[in-house]
Amino acid sequence: MTESTSPKPARRRGRIFPEITIPPEELARRKAEDEAFFQRCRAIFERVRPEVINKHYGWYIAVEPDSGDYFIDEDKEVASMKARQKHPNAVHCMFCLNETGATGRI
């Protein structure tokens, strides 16, 4: 004699902490701030790149947009460390000294 078993009801899934949901307006504001920060960094990178690309091709450059300072090194961790030593409370942006400025691989 075999009994037919009905499947278990599907469990409802949801957010672990639904009260911490970020409103879409806040997400849009953060995205706009990030884009403005990137554009300020990119402008400094584009200004500096022609001067240093021939000597340091493939190296990394950390740009701090508020002061306009930039730090170049062969290792991106060292370039980032140099930027943090000079500006410990500032956020910096990392670029690679190549044609596109991209630092990673796809």
Phi, psi and omega per residue, in radians:
M1 nan 2.203 -3.141
T2 -1.958 2.432 3.096
E3 -1.767 2.419 3.069
S4 -1.526 2.275 3.126
T5 -1.834 2.325 3.101
S6 -1.467 2.545 -3.138
P7 -1.113 2.626 3.124
K8 -1.168 2.538 3.105
P9 -1.123 2.518 -3.126
A10 -1.138 2.383 3.119
R11 -1.418 2.432 3.096
R12 -1.316 2.311 3.094
R13 -1.936 2.557 3.131
G14 -2.814 -2.980 -3.137
R15 -1.208 2.543 3.095
I16 -1.201 -0.761 3.121
F17 -2.158 1.435 -3.068
P18 -1.136 -0.363 -3.137
E19 -1.313 -0.159 -3.130
I20 -1.794 0.407 3.116
T21 -1.253 2.279 -3.129
I22 -1.513 2.241 -3.136
P23 -1.157 2.647 -3.112
P24 -1.042 -0.554 3.111
E25 -1.107 -0.714 3.126
E26 -1.170 -0.703 3.095
L27 -1.096 -0.724 3.118
A28 -1.149 -0.698 3.121
R29 -1.109 -0.769 3.120
R30 -1.095 -0.717 3.136
K31 -1.119 -0.712 3.121
A32 -1.145 -0.708 3.096
E33 -1.112 -0.755 3.125
D34 -1.087 -0.722 -3.134
E35 -1.170 -0.700 3.110
A36 -1.129 -0.713 3.100
F37 -1.083 -0.798 3.139
F38 -1.077 -0.723 -3.125
Q39 -1.137 -0.648 3.086
R40 -1.141 -0.734 3.118
C41 -1.173 -0.730 -3.104
R42 -1.099 -0.628 3.130
A43 -1.106 -0.730 3.106
I44 -1.162 -0.737 3.124
F45 -1.053 -0.793 -3.131
E46 -1.139 -0.559 3.121
R47 -1.254 -0.646 -3.040
V48 -1.528 -0.536 -3.005
R49 -0.916 -0.820 -3.110
P50 -1.068 -0.513 -3.116
E51 -1.276 -0.615 -2.963
V52 -1.972 -0.150 -3.030
I53 -1.154 -0.616 -3.114
N54 -1.198 -0.652 -3.105
K55 -1.443 -0.567 -3.030
H56 -2.178 0.723 -3.101
Y57 -1.083 2.286 3.119
G58 1.525 -0.083 3.086
W59 -1.410 3.065 -3.104
Y60 -1.931 2.599 3.131
I61 -2.295 2.175 3.069
A62 -1.749 2.188 -3.066
V63 -1.968 2.268 3.044
E64 -1.911 1.885 -2.928
P65 -1.290 -0.461 -3.090
D66 -1.178 -0.709 3.140
S67 -1.663 -0.350 -3.077
G68 1.470 0.100 3.134
D69 -1.306 2.626 3.041
Y70 -2.459 2.638 -3.057
F71 -2.298 2.202 -3.046
I72 -1.988 2.373 3.029
D73 -2.751 2.801 3.138
E74 -1.239 -0.515 3.137
D75 -1.838 2.266 -3.079
K76 -1.197 -0.492 3.090
E77 -1.172 -0.674 3.122
V78 -1.205 -0.721 3.095
A79 -1.080 -0.721 3.104
S80 -1.142 -0.706 3.127
M81 -1.115 -0.710 3.099
K82 -1.063 -0.740 3.135
A83 -1.144 -0.718 3.135
R84 -1.202 -0.565 3.112
Q85 -1.180 -0.727 -3.108
K86 -1.343 -0.672 -3.121
H87 -2.258 1.401 -3.010
P88 -1.143 -0.485 -3.081
N89 -1.826 0.133 -3.104
A90 -1.785 2.694 3.062
V91 -1.657 2.417 3.113
H92 -2.156 2.892 -3.110
C93 -2.104 2.424 -3.072
M94 -1.843 2.339 3.056
F95 -2.277 2.833 3.016
C96 -1.871 2.429 3.140
L97 -1.375 1.440 3.047
N98 -2.522 -2.918 -3.059
E99 -1.169 -0.584 -3.051
T100 -1.800 -0.476 -3.074
G101 1.561 -0.026 -3.130
A102 -1.228 2.445 -3.089
T103 -1.792 -0.264 -3.069
G104 -1.988 -3.077 3.092
R105 -2.059 2.673 3.073
I106 -1.823 nan nan
